Amino acid sequence: MSKAAEHAYLEIKSRILSGLLQPGVQLREEELAALCGVSRTPVRDALKRLEAEFFIRRTDAARTFVCDWSLDDIDEMFALRGMLEGHAAARCAARMDRTDLCELQAINDRLAEALRTPGEVFQDFLQLNAQFHNKILDSAGSHRLSGMLGRLIEQPVVQQTARQYDRAQLIQSQTEHAELLAAFSRRDAEWARSIMMSHIRRAFHAFADKFQQTRVAVANQTRP
């Protein structure tokens, strides 16, 4: 991929992830080219890559749209994420040394402290939660797993999950991290796998509840 195509890819992907390009929005090459400051050829290459990574979809009429997921799509995405992150947790439990465990504990302690602080904690949660999960993936020691999971968790649906949480759900997430640490300290791979899969499944239901509420609200607004 050329530098111009890489630039276009990163720019368009960033706008999808941030919500500036909403699900269902049609993407027009000439508008994207002007937005990215490149010609239409690099934009075309960028769109092919984004389509392969399931950020966008192309219709039979060759029109391109930002992916608009159904609840069934979201369920499958979280099921796949649960299997992959569950496998990462199991590998981590078998491979993690004392230094890694202490580092994970320190991250979760900072997360607990942030959640005890009055006021807005969402950005702190996002940062520390990402550090916690990334450390597990690193400790799992599988480049193949990192590649597969990395592509999945970049999807807008997954990126936006924590935004559906209230403070009680954020605290519950941190508590589940503590349960993972207990499994890791025992080097119990199957315990770690089951906790992680439950952790991801709860995240799915939090997202699905908000997803359905939003769809109902939109439907009500469009009624005559």
VOPAGU-2260 file (C-alpha; in pm, 1 decimal, decimal comma):
REM VOPAGU-2260
SITE   aa  ch    i         X         Y         Z
SITE  MET   A    0       0,0       0,0       0,0
SITE  SER   A    1     135,0     343,9     -97,6
SITE  LYS   A    2     191,6     619,9     157,3
SITE  ALA   A    3    -107,7     807,8      18,6
SITE  ALA   A    4    -329,0     500,3      49,0
SITE  GLU   A    5    -201,8     435,0     402,9
SITE  HIS   A    6    -280,9     795,2     496,3
SITE  ALA   A    7    -631,7     765,2     352,0
SITE  TYR   A    8    -685,4     433,4     528,6
SITE  LEU   A    9    -584,7     573,0     868,9
SITE  GLU   A   10    -790,2     890,0     821,9
SITE  ILE   A   11   -1109,5     710,7     719,5
SITE  LYS   A   12   -1067,6     441,0     984,7
SITE  SER   A   13   -1012,3     703,8    1254,3
SITE  ARG   A   14   -1333,4     880,6    1156,6
SITE  ILE   A   15   -1529,3     554,9    1167,8
SITE  LEU   A   16   -1390,8     463,7    1511,3
SITE  SER   A   17   -1457,5     811,1    1651,1
SITE  GLY   A   18   -1815,4     812,1    1521,9
SITE  LEU   A   19   -1760,9    1101,7    1281,4
SITE  LEU   A   20   -1860,1     858,3    1007,2
SITE  GLN   A   21   -2172,0     691,6    1145,9
SITE  PRO   A   22   -2294,9     336,8    1067,0
SITE  GLY   A   23   -2494,5     332,4     745,1
SITE  VAL   A   24   -2336,0     648,3     600,5
SITE  GLN   A   25   -2250,7     623,6     231,9
SITE  LEU   A   26   -1884,9     683,2     146,1
SITE  ARG   A   27   -1812,3     866,3    -180,4
SITE  GLU   A   28   -1462,9     845,8    -323,8
SITE  GLU   A   29   -1446,0    1207,2    -440,8
SITE  GLU   A   30   -1551,2    1339,8     -98,7
SITE  LEU   A   31   -1304,8    1114,1      82,6
SITE  ALA   A   32   -1026,1    1215,7    -154,3
SITE  ALA   A   33   -1085,8    1582,7     -73,8
SITE  LEU   A   34   -1107,1    1503,0     297,3
SITE  CYS   A   35    -778,9    1308,6     297,3
SITE  GLY   A   36    -594,7    1536,4      54,0
SITE  VAL   A   37    -517,9    1255,7    -191,2
SITE  SER   A   38    -642,0    1137,6    -529,8
SITE  ARG   A   39    -921,2     886,0    -572,5
SITE  THR   A   40    -686,3     592,6    -645,0
SITE  PRO   A   41    -538,0     579,5    -291,0
SITE  VAL   A   42    -888,4     618,5    -148,4
SITE  ARG   A   43    -999,7     320,4    -357,0
SITE  ASP   A   44    -711,4     112,8    -217,1
SITE  ALA   A   45    -792,7     225,9     137,8
SITE  LEU   A   46   -1158,7     130,5      96,6
SITE  LYS   A   47   -1064,4    -218,4     -23,8
SITE  ARG   A   48    -859,9    -269,3     293,8
SITE  LEU   A   49   -1136,8    -132,4     515,8
SITE  GLU   A   50   -1385,5    -362,9     346,1
SITE  ALA   A   51   -1157,7    -662,5     410,9
SITE  GLU   A   52   -1142,0    -560,5     778,0
SITE  PHE   A   53   -1524,8    -528,0     800,6
SITE  PHE   A   54   -1530,7    -153,5     866,2
SITE  ILE   A   55   -1727,6     -88,8     547,8
SITE  ARG   A   56   -1949,9    -284,3     309,9
SITE  ARG   A   57   -1999,4    -264,1     -64,6
SITE  THR   A   58   -2338,2    -323,2    -228,2
SITE  ASP   A   59   -2409,6    -504,1    -555,4
SITE  ALA   A   60   -2444,7    -158,0    -710,2
SITE  ALA   A   61   -2082,7     -85,7    -602,8
SITE  ARG   A   62   -2187,2     176,6    -347,9
SITE  THR   A   63   -1989,2     181,4     -21,6
SITE  PHE   A   64   -2127,5     230,3     330,3
SITE  VAL   A   65   -1994,1     228,5     683,9
SITE  CYS   A   66   -2098,3    -107,0     831,6
SITE  ASP   A   67   -2425,6     -98,1    1022,8
SITE  TRP   A   68   -2429,4    -408,8    1244,2
SITE  SER   A   69   -2739,4    -609,6    1330,2
SITE  LEU   A   70   -2780,2    -749,9    1682,2
SITE  ASP   A   71   -2696,5   -1093,7    1541,2
SITE  ASP   A   72   -2371,4    -953,1    1396,2
SITE  ILE   A   73   -2285,4    -801,1    1733,5
SITE  ASP   A   74   -2361,5   -1126,2    1915,1
SITE  GLU   A   75   -2129,1   -1317,7    1683,5
SITE  MET   A   76   -1855,2   -1056,2    1721,6
SITE  PHE   A   77   -1864,7   -1079,6    2100,0
SITE  ALA   A   78   -1879,9   -1460,2    2084,7
SITE  LEU   A   79   -1561,1   -1461,6    1876,6
SITE  ARG   A   80   -1399,7   -1207,6    2107,3
SITE  GLY   A   81   -1492,7   -1421,7    2409,2
SITE  MET   A   82   -1333,6   -1730,3    2255,9
SITE  LEU   A   83   -1013,9   -1548,1    2158,9
SITE  GLU   A   84    -973,2   -1351,6    2482,9
SITE  GLY   A   85   -1066,3   -1662,2    2680,5
SITE  HIS   A   86    -787,7   -1849,7    2502,2
SITE  ALA   A   87    -549,0   -1561,4    2572,4
SITE  ALA   A   88    -638,6   -1574,7    2942,5
SITE  ALA   A   89    -582,4   -1951,2    2953,0
SITE  ARG   A   90    -240,6   -1918,3    2787,4
SITE  CYS   A   91    -156,1   -1629,7    3018,0
SITE  ALA   A   92    -239,4   -1837,5    3328,5
SITE  ALA   A   93       0,9   -2108,7    3216,6
SITE  ARG   A   94     284,0   -1871,4    3120,3
SITE  MET   A   95     264,2   -1568,2    3347,0
SITE  ASP   A   96     555,0   -1511,5    3584,9
SITE  ARG   A   97     552,2   -1323,7    3915,8
SITE  THR   A   98     663,6    -996,6    3756,0
SITE  ASP   A   99     377,5   -1005,1    3503,6
SITE  LEU   A  100     127,3   -1086,9    3776,2
SITE  CYS   A  101     247,2    -795,3    3991,0
SITE  GLU   A  102     224,0    -561,1    3692,5
SITE  LEU   A  103    -133,7    -670,3    3621,7
SITE  GLN   A  104    -221,2    -629,9    3989,5
SITE  ALA   A  105     -78,9    -276,8    3989,0
SITE  ILE   A  106    -287,7    -181,7    3684,2
SITE  ASN   A  107    -605,0    -315,3    3845,0
SITE  ASP   A  108    -522,8    -137,9    4172,4
SITE  ARG   A  109    -495,1     191,4    3981,1
SITE  LEU   A  110    -825,1     114,4    3813,6
SITE  ALA   A  111    -991,5      52,5    4151,3
SITE  GLU   A  112    -847,8     377,6    4284,8
SITE  ALA   A  113    -976,8     571,0    3983,5
SITE  LEU   A  114   -1325,5     428,6    4036,9
SITE  ARG   A  115   -1321,8     541,8    4401,5
SITE  THR   A  116   -1249,5     898,6    4291,6
SITE  PRO   A  117   -1556,7    1126,4    4265,2
SITE  GLY   A  118   -1632,9    1276,9    3926,0
SITE  GLU   A  119   -1574,7    1161,7    3570,4
SITE  VAL   A  120   -1360,9     847,0    3552,3
SITE  PHE   A  121   -1443,5     718,1    3205,3
SITE  GLN   A  122   -1120,7     815,2    3028,3
SITE  ASP   A  123    -909,9     672,6    3311,8
SITE  PHE   A  124   -1111,0     352,5    3293,9
SITE  LEU   A  125   -1061,1     321,3    2917,4
SITE  GLN   A  126    -686,0     368,7    2943,3
SITE  LEU   A  127    -629,1     133,3    3237,9
SITE  ASN   A  128    -871,6    -128,6    3107,1
SITE  ALA   A  129    -685,1    -133,9    2775,0
SITE  GLN   A  130    -352,9    -170,8    2959,2
SITE  PHE   A  131    -492,3    -463,6    3159,8
SITE  HIS   A  132    -623,2    -654,2    2858,0
SITE  ASN   A  133    -315,3    -576,2    2647,4
SITE  LYS   A  134     -90,1    -710,6    2922,7
SITE  ILE   A  135    -284,6   -1037,0    2925,8
SITE  LEU   A  136    -249,2   -1064,9    2549,4
SITE  ASP   A  137     124,9    -992,5    2566,5
SITE  SER   A  138     171,8   -1252,3    2840,0
SITE  ALA   A  139     -17,7   -1509,5    2633,6
SITE  GLY   A  140     281,0   -1505,9    2399,0
SITE  SER   A  141     108,9   -1571,3    2065,5
SITE  HIS   A  142     166,3   -1344,5    1764,5
SITE  ARG   A  143    -108,8   -1527,8    1577,5
SITE  LEU   A  144    -358,4   -1465,0    1857,0
SITE  SER   A  145    -249,3   -1100,9    1886,3
SITE  GLY   A  146    -309,8   -1047,3    1516,0
SITE  MET   A  147    -654,2   -1209,6    1513,5
SITE  LEU   A  148    -774,7   -1040,3    1830,2
SITE  GLY   A  149    -620,8    -706,2    1736,7
SITE  ARG   A  150    -833,1    -685,9    1423,2
SITE  LEU   A  151   -1147,8    -786,3    1610,9
SITE  ILE   A  152   -1122,4    -542,8    1901,4
SITE  GLU   A  153   -1061,1    -252,1    1663,3
SITE  GLN   A  154   -1417,6    -282,8    1537,8
SITE  PRO   A  155   -1630,4      20,1    1633,7
SITE  VAL   A  156   -1880,7    -197,9    1820,4
SITE  VAL   A  157   -1610,2    -334,2    2050,7
SITE  GLN   A  158   -1440,9       4,1    2090,5
SITE  GLN   A  159   -1767,1     161,8    2204,5
SITE  THR   A  160   -1868,8    -109,3    2453,9
SITE  ALA   A  161   -1742,3      59,3    2770,2
SITE  ARG   A  162   -1927,8     377,2    2673,5
SITE  GLN   A  163   -2249,2     193,3    2762,0
SITE  TYR   A  164   -2136,9     131,2    3122,0
SITE  ASP   A  165   -2256,8     323,4    3425,7
SITE  ARG   A  166   -2030,6     349,3    3732,5
SITE  ALA   A  167   -2171,2      29,5    3887,4
SITE  GLN   A  168   -2086,2    -162,8    3568,6
SITE  LEU   A  169   -1736,7     -12,8    3561,2
SITE  ILE   A  170   -1685,2    -132,1    3919,3
SITE  GLN   A  171   -1814,8    -478,5    3825,2
SITE  SER   A  172   -1564,2    -491,8    3540,0
SITE  GLN   A  173   -1277,8    -411,1    3776,8
SITE  THR   A  174   -1401,7    -680,9    4018,2
SITE  GLU   A  175   -1393,1    -936,4    3737,2
SITE  HIS   A  176   -1032,5    -833,8    3669,5
SITE  ALA   A  177    -957,5    -920,0    4032,6
SITE  GLU   A  178   -1112,4   -1264,4    3979,1
SITE  LEU   A  179    -888,4   -1311,6    3675,0
SITE  LEU   A  180    -587,0   -1225,4    3888,7
SITE  ALA   A  181    -691,0   -1494,1    4137,6
SITE  ALA   A  182    -705,3   -1750,1    3854,6
SITE  PHE   A  183    -367,4   -1636,5    3723,1
SITE  SER   A  184    -208,9   -1664,6    4068,2
SITE  ARG   A  185    -329,8   -2027,3    4084,1
SITE  ARG   A  186    -209,3   -2094,0    3728,3
SITE  ASP   A  187    -557,2   -2230,8    3655,5
SITE  ALA   A  188    -602,1   -2194,0    3279,4
SITE  GLU   A  189    -962,4   -2313,9    3263,2
SITE  TRP   A  190   -1071,8   -2091,1    3551,9
SITE  ALA   A  191    -909,9   -1793,3    3378,3
SITE  ARG   A  192   -1076,9   -1885,3    3049,0
SITE  SER   A  193   -1423,8   -1909,9    3204,1
SITE  ILE   A  194   -1390,4   -1576,4    3387,9
SITE  MET   A  195   -1273,7   -1396,5    3075,5
SITE  MET   A  196   -1552,2   -1540,7    2862,4
SITE  SER   A  197   -1811,3   -1436,0    3123,8
SITE  HIS   A  198   -1648,0   -1091,3    3138,3
SITE  ILE   A  199   -1687,4   -1049,3    2761,6
SITE  ARG   A  200   -2039,6   -1190,3    2762,4
SITE  ARG   A  201   -2150,8    -935,5    3021,4
SITE  ALA   A  202   -2001,3    -665,6    2798,7
SITE  PHE   A  203   -2215,0    -795,2    2511,2
SITE  HIS   A  204   -2537,5    -763,8    2711,7
SITE  ALA   A  205   -2447,7    -409,1    2820,5
SITE  PHE   A  206   -2393,2    -312,3    2457,7
SITE  ALA   A  207   -2698,9    -503,7    2331,3
SITE  ASP   A  208   -2929,9    -333,2    2583,1
SITE  LYS   A  209   -2815,4      12,2    2470,3
SITE  PHE   A  210   -2825,8     -93,8    2103,9
SITE  GLN   A  211   -3189,3    -202,5    2129,5
SITE  GLN   A  212   -3287,7     109,4    2324,0
SITE  THR   A  213   -3132,8     326,4    2052,5
SITE  ARG   A  214   -3310,3     137,3    1774,6
SITE  VAL   A  215   -3646,1     174,5    1950,6
SITE  ALA   A  216   -3585,8     547,4    2003,2
SITE  VAL   A  217   -3496,0     597,3    1634,9
SITE  ALA   A  218   -3802,5     400,0    1523,6
SITE  ASN   A  219   -4026,9     613,5    1745,5
SITE  GLN   A  220   -3879,5     933,6    1602,9
SITE  THR   A  221   -3946,0     823,4    1244,6
SITE  ARG   A  222   -4308,4     726,2    1298,8
SITE  PRO   A  223   -4560,7     959,0    1130,8
